[in-house]
Amino acid sequence: MRFDKEYFDAGILRKGTGSRKWDDENACPEDTVPLWVADMDFPCAPAIVEAVQKRAEHPCFGYNADDQQGTEALCAYWQRRHGVTFAPENTAQFPCVVTGLRVAVQAFTKEDDAVAIFSPVYGPFAASIKVNGRRVAAVPLIWGADGRYGMNLPGLEDAFRNGARMLMLCNPHNPVSRLWNREELESVCRLAAKYNAVIVSDEIHADFVYRPGQFVSMLSLPEARERTLMLCAATKTFNLAGLQQASAVSYSKELLEKINAKCSAAGVTSGNTFAIAAMRAAYTECDDWLDGLIDYLDGNRAAVVTLIGKYLPKAKVTPIEATYLAWVDLSAYGKTCDEMGALFRQNGVSLTGGTFFGTEGEGFMRVNFACPQRQLEEGIRRMGKALEG
Ligand SMILES: Cc1ncc(COP(=O)(O)O)c(C=O)c1O
């Protein structure tokens, strides 16, 4: 099978499958084009479907043993695709990355400690800190004149100086689509070392990188080895979020032991039968599907800029280096995120408002472009109708 433009253009009908993106009546009423939640309107790779079907043919779904083969597949995948070497004993498994974020807060910090985040960032970062009784030290990213965001290192140093024990990093960064480079990551790491802080690097978007960009994992920095927990998942890359499977990786025995202790205390064990089957197939048999997907998304990345220019001439698209999420500045239209969200819904398109990512996101909307191009065009046309009339 060829995973080309024709394949991804075909998309897939998801309405009526219990999908949050399509079937949530409030966020996505009938006849709405959903460009919000970060999953993709494409079928997953056939090898994954076959693996799940094959497992389903054996009609017994009792407790699972540790999935050594799946973990080895994860290690081989990161070596092959990202040049990062680790072994099964460097890993732990969770139901999802957000579980990993929350367990990390519990494992590496104490009640009332501060945890630093670069803001705006994926909303569950701050939520994971707050729900565990810790304080959010939000460090605003630096917004450059060209619309590109940069790391606020003095702000991060202030947060550490004021007692933050941990940094929750998004690499690459959702929603501002930045691919952090080695130099930036080294600077973060130097500061973390100076203040003896732990780095939790959420690398769930690592596979969504566009040429000539090169993903750099925090784990690939020798100086980060002993203080970093990296979180990743096949679920984002291969569109399997409903199956619930994620991994944590660390070279530090101490960090992993702390994580495992908290998981064990909470009774968090991974091992969903179908997730195991899917993860193994994803990490071993689906590179061609993924390469085709990235090519298609690269086309959509260009299309977003063209379509926004056509339908929303006052908007500015943040340069997209990674992820399938465009961070669009609509502040020239003089409306809040809540006002725009309501207007967009009335006009049949749903998006994620910028304030979901922190107060710095006011006036922005995040557009998920992982869908067939015709769907993307229709959604952006409706955004234009809502704001331009
Ligand atoms: C940065 C980031 N981390 C985590 C998640 C959620 O991952 P999971 O579904 O494994 O909890 C997302 C989903 O969009 C994300 O963007």
The ligand as an ORCA input file, in Angstrom:
! r2SCAN-3c Opt
* xyz 0 1
  C       2.613     18.106     24.797
  C       1.563     17.071     25.018
  N       1.716     16.191     26.015
  C       0.794     15.222     26.248
  C      -0.335     15.126     25.475
  C      -1.363     14.091     25.789
  O      -0.807     12.835     25.742
  P      -1.601     11.589     26.320
  O      -2.837     11.451     25.510
  O      -0.654     10.458     26.161
  O      -1.877     11.910     27.757
  C      -0.526     16.011     24.409
  C      -1.721     15.927     23.572
  O      -2.016     16.750     22.780
  C       0.448     17.008     24.180
  O       0.316     17.901     23.191
*
